[in-house]
Amino acid sequence: MKTTAKTFKKALALMLCLAMCAALLVPVASAETPAGTPITSEAELRAMTSNNTYYLANDIVLAEKWTPLAKLDSFVLDGNGKTISNFIIDDTSVGSFANVGLISEIDANSTIKNLTIKGTMTFNAKSGLCVGPFVGAVRGGTVDNCVSYTTVTVDTTVAGNNYVGGIVGLTHTASDVLNCVNYGDVTNITTQKNTQYAAGIVGSVNYGLLVENCVNYGKIHAYSGENGFAGGMVGRLTYKADNQQTIRNCQNFGEVSADFYAAGIVAQNSSWGLDVIGCENYGYIHCETAASGIHGWVRQESSTSTYRAGTAVTISRCVNFGAIEAFDAYGQYATGIVTGSHNAAKSMVVKVEYCANMGNVTTHASAGDAQSGGIFGRAGNMHPDSSVSYCYNAGTCTAPERGEWMGDICGSDGSLKYNYNFSSSNGVLFQHNSSGNAQYKVGNETITENTDLTAVVATLNTGLETPAFRLNKGAIEPIYSLNSEAVVNVGVQETQVKDGKFSVRFISYVNALSYDEAGFMISATIVQNGETTNVAAKKYVVNTVFDSLTADTENGLAKIESPLGTDYLALVMNNIPANATVTFTFTPYAVSGDNTVNGNAITMTYVNGVLA
């Protein structure tokens, strides 16, 4: 059975409704006294040790700059909904620690939860740092239901890579970061051209991570003059065998920028396997080289890298609302969902499904490759099982007029199917080249969490005799998608003459989300034995539609819900006399409500059963 547009639109409406109703996550104190030793003062906070469970009995305002606690194992800190404020770490207080936070490191048996931290972390003379307000490095542990109002800044001339996050600096192995919110700006800058990572939640991941139900509101910026990576949730993910990673139900509202890669959720991924599910970006994402609303580059580092069988990166049910821009003069990319894939050995499968882009996407390159795509940018050496499917692009894609790739749902390798694309004026699904790539434009309307969607719908429908869009359960969706460009006459297919008769198969297609009826108007002139017979135009309703000219059929045309692509219509006329000259004029049509649209008319003449 076909997967219908209605199914996708319902899913999209639910995604958008959930995105518009994002709740503010705040740690809530338990009604019961938590387990463990109570912490009531700064001195007790500084005295915490491994193999113990603690909870905050009250808010704590620090009187002195903080020096990170050394690595704690088998450790639990329950913030109990309380706040640590005046939290200050800088070059003078950090000591010799490279992993920097309230706690330097925690192990797989440790948890920090239900805690708020307010303060600043500033480093100008250090490098090689893993920085996060709650913990510098998590080695398999959990950070849950924590909120940061901490401004984190690394701005240094000292050589070395830095990993900076709004909650955690770096994670190792199977670590969980859950239900966390960052309000602080995160900045990672160096003049040494080393690799720098910055993110609203986790700066960098060394395999095995679950980030779930997290939100970033802070501005995120990474710059090294060459290799800055910035993500609303995660700066970078790397790989190790059998460590699946997941980022689920997360939202970015902050501005994200970098000199190399920037994305609303994750900037770069070279992991063994990653699922990004149900995430939304509302922030303005801009970068010199590659910018994306959800996921940056999917990279396999070299052709000698070996990935386990079935490795896949899946981006599913994600929505971008933010404006996306790339500014470098040479070779940059801007995309709504995924920047692209560079997979040296073609061994990684990349799947993008049920995703929507609502933001405008712009590149400004004056040389090299400029790629501006609503869903997927550059698809380099992807595994043949890779695909982009059931996606919806509502953004305007803009790039310089210099032969660049612009507005493509998917650039190259992999399969492309069932993707929504609408024109800015009437919501018509259309495809603009033979390989199946497509564009969608919706004017210059930028949709954010504060946008009056009713006003946007009114703007989109301005000047149209019949409204093209409506607001349905929090989603803007097309309600009228059949116009003069939607019905196209393909031509005919012929069969051999047999027993003095021949057959003609008329073919057209309808690019529309829904319609009530479709078929052909056919007239004919038959000249046989010196006599001419005119056959008046007659309507032939087609009761079978095809996913392709060779696919299985689905019967019934009662309010077709097209599967995000082309419905092919075919009508066979049999028993046409072969010993005659027969001229057909056939015009495809489609009906939606009171609106009837005709495609172009084609006239074909057959002499003795052969096309003249």
Secondary structure, DSSP 4 states (H G I P E B T S, - for coil): -PPPHHHHHHHHHHHHHHHHTPPPP-----SSPPSSEEE-SHHHHHT--SS-EEEESS-EE-SS---PBPPBSS-EEEEEEEEEEEEEEETTTSTT-SEESSEEEE-TT-EEEEEEEEEEEEESS--S-EE-SSEEEEES-EEES-EEEEEEEEEE-S-S-EEEESSEEEEESSEEEES-EE-S-EEEEESS---EEEESSEEEEES-EEEES-EE-S-EEEE-SS-EEEESSEEEEE--TT-EEEEES-EE-S-EEESSEEESSEEEE--SEEEEES-EE-S-EEESSEEESSEEEEEE--TT----TT-EEEEES-EE-S-EEE--SBS-EEESSEEEEEETTS--EEEEES-EE-S-EEE--SBS--EEESSEEEEES--TT-EEES-EE-SPEE--TTT-EES-S--SSSEEES-EEB-TTT--B-B-STT--B----TT----TT--HHHHHHHHHTT-SS--EEEETTEEEES----TTSEEEEEEEE---BTTEEEEEEEEEE--SEESEEEEEEEEEEEETTEEEEEEEEEEE--EEESSTTSPEEE--TTEE--SSPEEEEEEEEEEESSSEEEEEEEEEEEETTEEEE---EEEEEETTEE-
